[in-house]
Amino acid sequence: MTIQNRPQASTEHCREFSPDQFDVAVVGGGQAGLAIGYWLAGQGRRFVILEAGDSIATAWRKRWDSLVLFTSRRYDALPGLAFPGDPDGYPTRDEVIAYLERYASEFNLLVQTSSQVRSLSVQGGWFLLDLGERQIRAKQVVVATGPFQAPRRPGWAGSLAPDVFQIHSSEYQRPSEIPAGTVLVVGGGNTGYQIAKELTATHRAHLAVGSRQTPLPQRLLGRDLFWWLAKLGLLEKTVESRIGRRARDRDTLIGSNPRQIRRQGGQLRPRAVNAEGRTVTFEDGGTLNVGAVIWATGYQPDHAWIKLPVFDDGAARHRRGVTEVPGLYFLGLSWQHTRGSALLGWVKDDAQFIAEQIAAHDEPSEVAAAGETAEPTSERI
């Protein structure tokens, strides 16, 4: 077990709270929520991590059985605890789940599972989190629900015949659950590629790729790709930089090459654009009769439960996770600050930054009036 640079708890934190009052409420019990929890514990704050699922790392548990990360273990650690195993090897889904469970235990992070936040508002100088059967008040809130929220499918998916088996990649677990015959995987990112590659061994698998991709090798000249990216400073390029703006809008395959699908007996298809009955039509006019479709078409934000004015067309309005509502932060979003903001081994940088903002903004009287649903009171911790 390797523990590094564990922050020291403050001895000045001695205010009294009621059971459902906290300095900070963190929404989400995945890597982002645990990473910010590490820094909040070091500040000696009274905080809680609220997880909607029945266990830590719910999003990881929903991923497919054979998932392997494209970042090596050397780059998959949260602050304070190294990821176990060969640092140059690539961890599986189950290794990630075990690591996150161990992380929460190692640092005594309070994660309340089966605690879905139904609404977040501001009331009487506090943030109010409604969990249905109870309510939690907090001086500050970190939304750490990550990028995998509402699965996205194209509108024409409903035109497929009822007997065509359809699931989103978030529901896919293993090939044996997919009906025999022709299966189309729609979406050419790393998820779509890995699933299609696995299915070539058991099915007539096709992969529909919607945009031009840039395949990158997992290792180059004996080094992990991310070693080179870090060495060249590319991982530090922010979303506001020229390189960051260009990279954000491009699909990049890491350690994957669609040509391997063909070599293993699968077929590559252009963008899927429509369907009728059991027939899918592609951008080049070609068609395919399918028995099953797996939608590896990504996710869209689901922040309807946040009753505060911090969104533009559904997207959170923030600067490196800091919103215009004082005391409200986001963490773990894709390209929140850099390419690594939503990745297991890099979310710690944004988490430390947000923890510093929390420390700098510590007065409950500063909770924004924007979005308040009741008159401020004299309540204070």
Steps between C-alpha positions, in 0.01 A plus 500: 500500500643837399363819651650829390463862608187456706372849595495594866165570661438844644473527878291817476186327372286473812161643408185318599262355243166329499508149347392623156712814482840498333777729392493330160267253328653305214256348251650187342698208646736427209861603452419873492301488824766293677782724379337817632417312820870435554580870491199601709602250767842659503338836567315354796160581352174334587382361167295221350519319166157410363480209254173420322595136445522228759882492501810704434600538134156420358592625151797259484286205606271563202785474248556181305683203653809505277563876519870590516615857557715668236710666773757292684488446876781751539253772402183368665551600863295745704687726743678324784476135390683330213306269269620146580657263249742532212527876437547440127197270470141602430234438767165332448162629607499280810844625604373858482196417714717325760740795507222755554347290779839474667558873456178593681587261781863610528410864554176441692294691246134513598301386195125474547372260234140476373486878547374650177478878505164594350553874506763756592397854585599787726287574802558722798871550431564126458511259212206263542529145364171311489544121525129423520471358850740755644678823421861604537630853540852597404702817480659387174425230242715308253314330214726203421260286297746473211442486124301173488147617583216461249574246220454657157346332193404655165136590456454252216588206729127467561447414132661159547263204518392393849672164457840660443699470823623846608712609795723794579866424566438585867282186517735268312676241715614204287452339153282217632222750574477608135277291269686293243533641150585846367571770755573862422699713745429868435772738616870488425658622822704276729183350646351409163828361377563277805147359494504436124840335524377265772186411302694395188582171675136399542286707262492653153611834638486836320629832635349827372745787536348845483805724474860490396714376785864530596627157612789528746714209620478401866878474511761685295872420498458286811318770699134540587328760280410708805868514597564678169194724537616605847860544385390729217270696730192415295303379803538844654342679205174651617166506323558870435826443313516462123608136528233433761220646286603286203546181703167537678306466175688196371444132564826329592550125520771400746649156461231414245493491123176435308695302241542229761123448487536394137795276576290318758210446262289804581386773262541877514210720395461876456269708716159342562234755406161327502309179554177336397390162629810285522700705248755765594608753236848652491632833382630353174158357414588146604267294716525212747238262640563467871386281784657714773631854543730629774498877531850617597382853436603663824313694762337834557485706819212446739497790741126564514515444876719809546258790549759774459582731204832348390412341164503597133301260283548227759878545531646619831640852486825505696869581497704198605200377695428827680151632426345843531310381808754540781561170675377281210756300302518228236766229489581219258347649185657421162749772416408686818850643486724259306481172307541313829221669697267201469771231515569292809862601545465871425179602676712558812640824353158660461394354836789673676416825320135483606603420859710816498200701377289350779758603757510853359121529512400386845228735619139376477383861460662501156265240352355670195158653508453370147250214507390554860155371580467649849605813684844481667496420870748555777588129511870435510717206589 
